[in-house]
Amino acid sequence: MMKLERIIAEIEKTKETISKQQAKLRELEAQKTEVENLQIVQMVRALRMTPAELSTFLHGKPDNAAATTTAAANSSLFSRQEDTKNE
C-alpha cells in the first residue's frame, strides 16, 4: 500500500506543478502581448501621422500627404548604412 500512496502523492505534486507552470505561461504570454502592443504604438507614433492619415494608410488608400509622411518615416526607421570597407 505504501507504494500506491507514494504514487498518488507524486501525481498530486505533479498536478500542482503543472498548474503553477500554466499560470506562469499565461502571465508570460500576457507580458509578451503587452510588449508587442507597446512596440506597435511606438512605431505608429514614429510615423507622426494625423489620425486621419493613419486611418487612410491602414485602409490602404494613401493620399499624397500620408504617402509622403509614411515614406519619410519608413526611410528613417529602416535606413541602414551599407558596409563598403571590403569592396
MOPAC internal coordinates of N, CA, C and O (Angstrom, degrees):
PM7 1SCF
backbone

  N    0.0000 0     0.00 0     0.00 0    0    0    0
  C    1.4495 1     0.00 0     0.00 0    1    0    0
  C    1.5254 1   111.39 1     0.00 0    2    1    0
  O    1.2310 1   120.38 1   149.09 1    3    2    1
  N    1.3046 1   116.87 1   -30.91 1    3    2    1
  C    1.4591 1   121.03 1  -177.92 1    5    3    2
  C    1.5239 1   110.84 1   -59.25 1    6    5    3
  O    1.2310 1   120.70 1   140.69 1    7    6    5
  N    1.3308 1   116.28 1   -39.31 1    7    6    5
  C    1.4526 1   120.86 1  -179.26 1    9    7    6
  C    1.5301 1   110.54 1   -63.75 1   10    9    7
  O    1.2310 1   120.11 1   138.05 1   11   10    9
  N    1.3275 1   117.39 1   -41.95 1   11   10    9
  C    1.4595 1   122.03 1   179.39 1   13   11   10
  C    1.5291 1   110.85 1   -62.44 1   14   13   11
  O    1.2310 1   120.28 1   136.11 1   15   14   13
  N    1.3169 1   117.08 1   -43.89 1   15   14   13
  C    1.4670 1   121.00 1   179.26 1   17   15   14
  C    1.5255 1   111.21 1   -63.32 1   18   17   15
  O    1.2310 1   120.93 1   141.21 1   19   18   17
  N    1.3188 1   115.83 1   -38.79 1   19   18   17
  C    1.4635 1   120.37 1   178.73 1   21   19   18
  C    1.5398 1   110.64 1   -65.24 1   22   21   19
  O    1.2310 1   121.00 1   138.72 1   23   22   21
  N    1.3290 1   115.69 1   -41.28 1   23   22   21
  C    1.4681 1   119.78 1   178.49 1   25   23   22
  C    1.5244 1   110.50 1   -65.43 1   26   25   23
  O    1.2310 1   120.08 1   137.22 1   27   26   25
  N    1.3148 1   117.45 1   -42.78 1   27   26   25
  C    1.4701 1   121.48 1   178.41 1   29   27   26
  C    1.5257 1   110.30 1   -61.91 1   30   29   27
  O    1.2310 1   120.38 1   137.83 1   31   30   29
  N    1.3202 1   116.88 1   -42.17 1   31   30   29
  C    1.4689 1   120.82 1   178.38 1   33   31   30
  C    1.5248 1   110.60 1   -63.35 1   34   33   31
  O    1.2310 1   120.66 1   139.15 1   35   34   33
  N    1.3299 1   116.35 1   -40.85 1   35   34   33
  C    1.4668 1   120.70 1   178.89 1   37   35   34
  C    1.5320 1   110.82 1   -65.18 1   38   37   35
  O    1.2310 1   120.37 1   141.39 1   39   38   37
  N    1.3249 1   116.90 1   -38.61 1   39   38   37
  C    1.4684 1   121.20 1   176.91 1   41   39   38
  C    1.5241 1   110.07 1   -61.40 1   42   41   39
  O    1.2310 1   120.22 1   133.28 1   43   42   41
  N    1.3171 1   117.19 1   -46.72 1   43   42   41
  C    1.4639 1   121.33 1   179.90 1   45   43   42
  C    1.5255 1   111.18 1   -62.42 1   46   45   43
  O    1.2310 1   120.98 1   137.81 1   47   46   45
  N    1.3146 1   115.74 1   -42.19 1   47   46   45
  C    1.4666 1   120.63 1   179.13 1   49   47   46
  C    1.5327 1   110.27 1   -63.06 1   50   49   47
  O    1.2310 1   120.73 1   137.98 1   51   50   49
  N    1.3166 1   116.21 1   -42.02 1   51   50   49
  C    1.4654 1   121.01 1   179.62 1   53   51   50
  C    1.5251 1   110.86 1   -65.76 1   54   53   51
  O    1.2310 1   120.20 1   138.31 1   55   54   53
  N    1.3245 1   117.21 1   -41.69 1   55   54   53
  C    1.4688 1   121.03 1   177.63 1   57   55   54
  C    1.5283 1   110.58 1   -60.90 1   58   57   55
  O    1.2310 1   120.73 1   138.29 1   59   58   57
  N    1.3224 1   116.20 1   -41.71 1   59   58   57
  C    1.4677 1   120.65 1   179.16 1   61   59   58
  C    1.5307 1   110.62 1   -64.19 1   62   61   59
  O    1.2310 1   120.54 1   136.80 1   63   62   61
  N    1.3232 1   116.58 1   -43.20 1   63   62   61
  C    1.4652 1   121.22 1   178.60 1   65   63   62
  C    1.5224 1   110.76 1   -62.17 1   66   65   63
  O    1.2310 1   120.75 1   136.08 1   67   66   65
  N    1.3253 1   116.17 1   -43.92 1   67   66   65
  C    1.4669 1   120.64 1   179.01 1   69   67   66
  C    1.5213 1   110.21 1   -61.52 1   70   69   67
  O    1.2310 1   120.45 1   136.99 1   71   70   69
  N    1.3122 1   116.74 1   -43.01 1   71   70   69
  C    1.4611 1   121.06 1   179.73 1   73   71   70
  C    1.5273 1   111.35 1   -60.95 1   74   73   71
  O    1.2310 1   120.69 1   136.65 1   75   74   73
  N    1.3273 1   116.28 1   -43.35 1   75   74   73
  C    1.4676 1   120.42 1   178.65 1   77   75   74
  C    1.5229 1   110.94 1   -64.78 1   78   77   75
  O    1.2310 1   120.31 1   138.80 1   79   78   77
  N    1.3225 1   117.00 1   -41.20 1   79   78   77
  C    1.4612 1   120.91 1  -179.81 1   81   79   78
  C    1.5291 1   111.19 1   -67.07 1   82   81   79
  O    1.2310 1   120.05 1   143.43 1   83   82   81
  N    1.3244 1   117.51 1   -36.57 1   83   82   81
  C    1.4600 1   120.65 1   176.93 1   85   83   82
  C    1.5255 1   110.76 1   -64.93 1   86   85   83
  O    1.2310 1   120.46 1   139.78 1   87   86   85
  N    1.3187 1   116.72 1   -40.22 1   87   86   85
  C    1.4630 1   120.42 1   177.07 1   89   87   86
  C    1.5222 1   110.44 1   -64.35 1   90   89   87
  O    1.2310 1   120.69 1   138.49 1   91   90   89
  N    1.3231 1   116.29 1   -41.51 1   91   90   89
  C    1.4664 1   120.70 1   178.05 1   93   91   90
  C    1.5246 1   110.33 1   -63.35 1   94   93   91
  O    1.2310 1   120.31 1   138.49 1   95   94   93
  N    1.3297 1   117.01 1   -41.51 1   95   94   93
  C    1.4601 1   121.64 1   178.79 1   97   95   94
  C    1.5274 1   110.89 1   -62.02 1   98   97   95
  O    1.2310 1   120.14 1   135.98 1   99   98   97
  N    1.3249 1   117.34 1   -44.02 1   99   98   97
  C    1.4695 1   120.47 1   178.37 1  101   99   98
  C    1.5256 1   110.92 1   -61.02 1  102  101   99
  O    1.2310 1   120.52 1   138.73 1  103  102  101
  N    1.3250 1   116.60 1   -41.27 1  103  102  101
  C    1.4653 1   121.04 1   179.33 1  105  103  102
  C    1.5258 1   110.78 1   -65.05 1  106  105  103
  O    1.2310 1   120.15 1   136.38 1  107  106  105
  N    1.3129 1   117.32 1   -43.62 1  107  106  105
  C    1.4688 1   120.73 1   179.23 1  109  107  106
  C    1.5277 1   111.52 1   -65.01 1  110  109  107
  O    1.2310 1   120.40 1   141.31 1  111  110  109
  N    1.3200 1   116.84 1   -38.69 1  111  110  109
  C    1.4626 1   119.92 1   177.50 1  113  111  110
  C    1.5234 1   110.84 1   -65.40 1  114  113  111
  O    1.2310 1   120.25 1   141.91 1  115  114  113
  N    1.3256 1   117.13 1   -38.09 1  115  114  113
  C    1.4644 1   120.86 1   177.09 1  117  115  114
  C    1.5288 1   110.48 1   -64.98 1  118  117  115
  O    1.2310 1   120.28 1   138.26 1  119  118  117
  N    1.3317 1   117.07 1   -41.74 1  119  118  117
  C    1.4654 1   120.80 1   177.70 1  121  119  118
  C    1.5225 1   110.88 1   -63.22 1  122  121  119
  O    1.2310 1   120.29 1   138.86 1  123  122  121
  N    1.3208 1   117.05 1   -41.14 1  123  122  121
  C    1.4636 1   121.99 1   179.05 1  125  123  122
  C    1.5241 1   110.31 1   -61.08 1  126  125  123
  O    1.2310 1   120.55 1   134.00 1  127  126  125
  N    1.3274 1   116.56 1   -46.00 1  127  126  125
  C    1.4597 1   121.00 1   179.19 1  129  127  126
  C    1.5211 1   110.69 1   -61.70 1  130  129  127
  O    1.2310 1   120.58 1   138.34 1  131  130  129
  N    1.3168 1   116.50 1   -41.66 1  131  130  129
  C    1.4658 1   121.43 1   178.95 1  133  131  130
  C    1.5274 1   111.13 1   -60.61 1  134  133  131
  O    1.2310 1   120.25 1   134.43 1  135  134  133
  N    1.3184 1   117.12 1   -45.57 1  135  134  133
  C    1.4691 1   121.19 1  -179.64 1  137  135  134
  C    1.5274 1   110.52 1   -67.00 1  138  137  135
  O    1.2310 1   120.24 1   139.20 1  139  138  137
  N    1.3328 1   117.14 1   -40.80 1  139  138  137
  C    1.4681 1   120.17 1   177.26 1  141  139  138
  C    1.5219 1   110.82 1   -60.90 1  142  141  139
  O    1.2310 1   120.54 1   136.14 1  143  142  141
  N    1.3182 1   116.57 1   -43.86 1  143  142  141
  C    1.4629 1   120.32 1   178.91 1  145  143  142
  C    1.5232 1   111.45 1   -62.98 1  146  145  143
  O    1.2310 1   120.51 1   139.40 1  147  146  145
  N    1.3197 1   116.64 1   -40.60 1  147  146  145
  C    1.4600 1   120.85 1   178.28 1  149  147  146
  C    1.5256 1   110.74 1   -62.89 1  150  149  147
  O    1.2310 1   120.43 1   138.53 1  151  150  149
  N    1.3292 1   116.79 1   -41.47 1  151  150  149
  C    1.4657 1   120.44 1   178.17 1  153  151  150
  C    1.5269 1   111.27 1   -63.41 1  154  153  151
  O    1.2310 1   120.42 1   139.86 1  155  154  153
  N    1.3197 1   116.81 1   -40.14 1  155  154  153
  C    1.4643 1   120.57 1   178.28 1  157  155  154
  C    1.5218 1   110.06 1   -63.00 1  158  157  155
  O    1.2310 1   120.40 1   134.62 1  159  158  157
  N    1.3155 1   116.84 1   -45.38 1  159  158  157
  C    1.4662 1   120.81 1   179.33 1  161  159  158
  C    1.5248 1   110.43 1   -60.75 1  162  161  159
  O    1.2310 1   120.15 1   137.24 1  163  162  161
  N    1.3257 1   117.32 1   -42.76 1  163  162  161
  C    1.4645 1   120.62 1   179.48 1  165  163  162
  C    1.5244 1   111.41 1   -63.35 1  166  165  163
  O    1.2310 1   120.24 1   139.19 1  167  166  165
  N    1.3333 1   117.15 1   -40.81 1  167  166  165
  C    1.4658 1   120.05 1   178.83 1  169  167  166
  C    1.5244 1   111.27 1   -65.33 1  170  169  167
  O    1.2310 1   120.64 1   138.75 1  171  170  169
  N    1.3171 1   116.39 1   -41.25 1  171  170  169
  C    1.4631 1   120.27 1   179.67 1  173  171  170
  C    1.5215 1   109.98 1   -65.58 1  174  173  171
  O    1.2310 1   120.27 1   137.89 1  175  174  173
  N    1.3233 1   117.10 1   -42.11 1  175  174  173
  C    1.4675 1   119.81 1   178.44 1  177  175  174
  C    1.5208 1   111.54 1   -64.73 1  178  177  175
  O    1.2310 1   120.12 1   147.20 1  179  178  177
  N    1.3220 1   117.38 1   -32.80 1  179  178  177
  C    1.4639 1   121.01 1   179.46 1  181  179  178
  C    1.5258 1   111.42 1   -65.60 1  182  181  179
  O    1.2310 1   120.27 1   155.68 1  183  182  181
  N    1.3238 1   117.08 1   -24.32 1  183  182  181
  C    1.4667 1   120.52 1   178.86 1  185  183  182
  C    1.5267 1   111.94 1   -72.43 1  186  185  183
  O    1.2310 1   120.56 1   158.01 1  187  186  185
  N    1.3159 1   116.54 1   -21.99 1  187  186  185
  C    1.4652 1   123.12 1   179.27 1  189  187  186
  C    1.5263 1   112.22 1    50.95 1  190  189  187
  O    1.2310 1   121.31 1  -131.09 1  191  190  189
  N    1.3028 1   115.11 1    48.91 1  191  190  189
  C    1.4580 1   121.72 1   178.13 1  193  191  190
  C    1.5256 1   108.86 1   -99.62 1  194  193  191
  O    1.2310 1   121.27 1   -28.10 1  195  194  193
  N    1.3074 1   115.18 1   151.90 1  195  194  193
  C    1.4579 1   119.30 1   172.67 1  197  195  194
  C    1.5264 1   107.17 1   -72.50 1  198  197  195
  O    1.2310 1   120.30 1   -18.96 1  199  198  197
  N    1.3236 1   117.04 1   161.04 1  199  198  197
  C    1.4691 1   118.50 1   177.41 1  201  199  198
  C    1.5323 1   112.56 1   -56.74 1  202  201  199
  O    1.2310 1   120.49 1   142.94 1  203  202  201
  N    1.3259 1   116.68 1   -37.06 1  203  202  201
  C    1.4667 1   119.98 1   178.69 1  205  203  202
  C    1.5281 1   110.73 1   -66.05 1  206  205  203
  O    1.2310 1   120.27 1   137.39 1  207  206  205
  N    1.3278 1   117.08 1   -42.61 1  207  206  205
  C    1.4648 1   120.86 1   178.64 1  209  207  206
  C    1.5298 1   110.66 1   -64.24 1  210  209  207
  O    1.2310 1   120.73 1   138.56 1  211  210  209
  N    1.3205 1   116.20 1   -41.44 1  211  210  209
  C    1.4595 1   120.36 1   179.39 1  213  211  210
  C    1.5264 1   110.66 1   -63.28 1  214  213  211
  O    1.2310 1   120.77 1   135.99 1  215  214  213
  N    1.3118 1   116.13 1   -44.01 1  215  214  213
  C    1.4621 1   120.35 1   178.71 1  217  215  214
  C    1.5208 1   111.03 1   -60.94 1  218  217  215
  O    1.2310 1   120.67 1   135.26 1  219  218  217
  N    1.3199 1   116.33 1   -44.74 1  219  218  217
  C    1.4613 1   120.70 1   178.65 1  221  219  218
  C    1.5212 1   110.06 1   -62.43 1  222  221  219
  O    1.2310 1   120.64 1   136.32 1  223  222  221
  N    1.3066 1   116.38 1   -43.68 1  223  222  221
  C    1.4675 1   121.39 1   179.64 1  225  223  222
  C    1.5291 1   111.11 1   -61.10 1  226  225  223
  O    1.2310 1   120.57 1   134.65 1  227  226  225
  N    1.3206 1   116.52 1   -45.35 1  227  226  225
  C    1.4602 1   120.70 1  -178.10 1  229  227  226
  C    1.5234 1   112.49 1   -68.00 1  230  229  227
  O    1.2310 1   120.60 1   153.35 1  231  230  229
  N    1.3183 1   116.46 1   -26.65 1  231  230  229
  C    1.4569 1   120.48 1   178.22 1  233  231  230
  C    1.5233 1   111.92 1   -85.69 1  234  233  231
  O    1.2310 1   120.28 1   178.91 1  235  234  233
  N    1.3291 1   117.07 1    -1.09 1  235  234  233
  C    1.4518 1   121.18 1   174.89 1  237  235  234
  C    1.5079 1   115.37 1    79.33 1  238  237  235
  O    1.2310 1   119.84 1  -158.15 1  239  238  237
  N    1.3238 1   117.90 1    21.85 1  239  238  237
  C    1.4588 1   121.65 1   179.51 1  241  239  238
  C    1.5237 1   109.49 1  -125.22 1  242  241  239
  O    1.2310 1   119.78 1  -114.94 1  243  242  241
  N    1.3192 1   118.02 1    65.06 1  243  242  241
  C    1.4690 1   118.75 1  -176.31 1  245  243  242
  C    1.5244 1   112.30 1   -69.00 1  246  245  243
  O    1.2310 1   121.41 1   -48.20 1  247  246  245
  N    1.3267 1   114.91 1   131.80 1  247  246  245
  C    1.4627 1   119.31 1   172.40 1  249  247  246
  C    1.5267 1   107.70 1   -89.76 1  250  249  247
  O    1.2310 1   119.75 1     2.08 1  251  250  249
  N    1.2959 1   118.08 1  -177.92 1  251  250  249
  C    1.4628 1   121.18 1  -175.72 1  253  251  250
  C    1.5207 1   112.55 1   -61.29 1  254  253  251
  O    1.2310 1   120.00 1   135.97 1  255  254  253
  N    1.3176 1   117.61 1   -44.03 1  255  254  253
  C    1.4675 1   120.57 1  -177.33 1  257  255  254
  C    1.5263 1   110.53 1   -65.31 1  258  257  255
  O    1.2310 1   120.71 1   133.83 1  259  258  257
  N    1.3094 1   116.25 1   -46.17 1  259  258  257
  C    1.4606 1   119.69 1  -179.14 1  261  259  258
  C    1.5224 1   110.72 1   -66.89 1  262  261  259
  O    1.2310 1   120.47 1   139.79 1  263  262  261
  N    1.3135 1   116.70 1   -40.21 1  263  262  261
  C    1.4658 1   120.19 1   179.98 1  265  263  262
  C    1.5181 1   110.58 1   -64.22 1  266  265  263
  O    1.2310 1   120.45 1   138.72 1  267  266  265
  N    1.3266 1   116.74 1   -41.28 1  267  266  265
  C    1.4600 1   120.79 1   179.21 1  269  267  266
  C    1.5209 1   110.37 1   -65.38 1  270  269  267
  O    1.2310 1   120.62 1   134.20 1  271  270  269
  N    1.3241 1   116.42 1   -45.80 1  271  270  269
  C    1.4615 1   120.88 1   179.43 1  273  271  270
  C    1.5215 1   110.48 1   -61.95 1  274  273  271
  O    1.2310 1   120.73 1   135.67 1  275  274  273
  N    1.3074 1   116.22 1   -44.33 1  275  274  273
  C    1.4566 1   120.67 1  -179.18 1  277  275  274
  C    1.5181 1   111.21 1   -64.87 1  278  277  275
  O    1.2310 1   120.26 1   135.84 1  279  278  277
  N    1.3090 1   117.10 1   -44.16 1  279  278  277
  C    1.4648 1   120.60 1  -179.73 1  281  279  278
  C    1.5264 1   110.73 1   -62.10 1  282  281  279
  O    1.2310 1   120.50 1   136.90 1  283  282  281
  N    1.3199 1   116.65 1   -43.10 1  283  282  281
  C    1.4634 1   120.45 1   179.91 1  285  283  282
  C    1.5275 1   110.58 1   -64.92 1  286  285  283
  O    1.2310 1   120.77 1   137.09 1  287  286  285
  N    1.3104 1   116.13 1   -42.91 1  287  286  285
  C    1.4614 1   119.91 1  -179.65 1  289  287  286
  C    1.5247 1   110.80 1   -67.23 1  290  289  287
  O    1.2310 1   120.54 1   137.47 1  291  290  289
  N    1.3121 1   116.57 1   -42.53 1  291  290  289
  C    1.4647 1   119.76 1   179.81 1  293  291  290
  C    1.5164 1   111.31 1   -63.58 1  294  293  291
  O    1.2310 1   120.31 1   140.03 1  295  294  293
  N    1.3150 1   117.02 1   -39.97 1  295  294  293
  C    1.4609 1   118.66 1  -178.90 1  297  295  294
  C    1.5228 1   110.87 1   -66.73 1  298  297  295
  O    1.2310 1   120.07 1   145.31 1  299  298  297
  N    1.3283 1   117.46 1   -34.69 1  299  298  297
  C    1.4612 1   119.07 1   178.83 1  301  299  298
  C    1.5261 1   111.55 1   -78.16 1  302  301  299
  O    1.2310 1   119.99 1   146.88 1  303  302  301
  N    1.3317 1   117.63 1   -33.12 1  303  302  301
  C    1.4583 1   120.55 1  -179.89 1  305  303  302
  C    1.5208 1   112.17 1   -73.15 1  306  305  303
  O    1.2310 1   120.93 1   142.49 1  307  306  305
  N    1.3132 1   115.83 1   -37.51 1  307  306  305
  C    1.4514 1   119.33 1  -171.83 1  309  307  306
  C    1.5211 1   113.58 1  -112.84 1  310  309  307
  O    1.2310 1   120.33 1  -165.11 1  311  310  309
  N    1.3244 1   116.98 1    14.89 1  311  310  309
  C    1.4586 1   118.66 1   179.55 1  313  311  310
  C    1.5209 1   109.35 1   -78.29 1  314  313  311
  O    1.2310 1   121.69 1   -32.02 1  315  314  313
  N    1.3196 1   114.37 1   147.98 1  315  314  313
  C    1.4508 1   119.18 1   175.97 1  317  315  314
  C    1.5165 1   107.37 1  -149.51 1  318  317  315
  O    1.2310 1   121.45 1   -28.82 1  319  318  317
  N    1.2872 1   114.83 1   151.18 1  319  318  317
  C    1.4485 1   120.15 1  -178.44 1  321  319  318
  C    1.5221 1   108.58 1   -87.33 1  322  321  319
  O    1.2310 1   121.29 1   -46.03 1  323  322  321
  N    1.3219 1   115.13 1   133.97 1  323  322  321
  C    1.4513 1   120.23 1  -178.35 1  325  323  322
  C    1.5203 1   110.05 1   -79.33 1  326  325  323
  O    1.2310 1   120.98 1   -40.90 1  327  326  325
  N    1.3039 1   115.73 1   139.10 1  327  326  325
  C    1.4578 1   121.55 1   178.68 1  329  327  326
  C    1.5243 1   108.77 1   -82.21 1  330  329  327
  O    1.2310 1   120.49 1   -68.39 1  331  330  329
  N    1.3417 1   116.67 1   111.61 1  331  330  329
  C    1.4669 1   120.44 1  -177.65 1  333  331  330
  C    1.5197 1   111.90 1  -115.42 1  334  333  331
  O    1.2310 1   119.38 1  -167.66 1  335  334  333
  N    1.3010 1   118.78 1    12.34 1  335  334  333
  C    1.4609 1   121.71 1  -177.99 1  337  335  334
  C    1.5253 1   111.99 1   -65.55 1  338  337  335
  O    1.2310 1   120.35 1   145.56 1  339  338  337
  N    1.3121 1   116.94 1   -34.44 1  339  338  337
  C    1.4592 1   120.68 1  -175.33 1  341  339  338
  C    1.5225 1   113.33 1   -91.45 1  342  341  339
  O    1.2310 1   119.35 1  -175.69 1  343  342  341
  N    1.2958 1   118.85 1     4.31 1  343  342  341
  C    1.4660 1   120.90 1  -178.08 1  345  343  342
  C    1.4933 1   112.10 1   -95.74 1  346  345  343
  O    1.2310 1   120.10 1   180.00 1  347  346  345

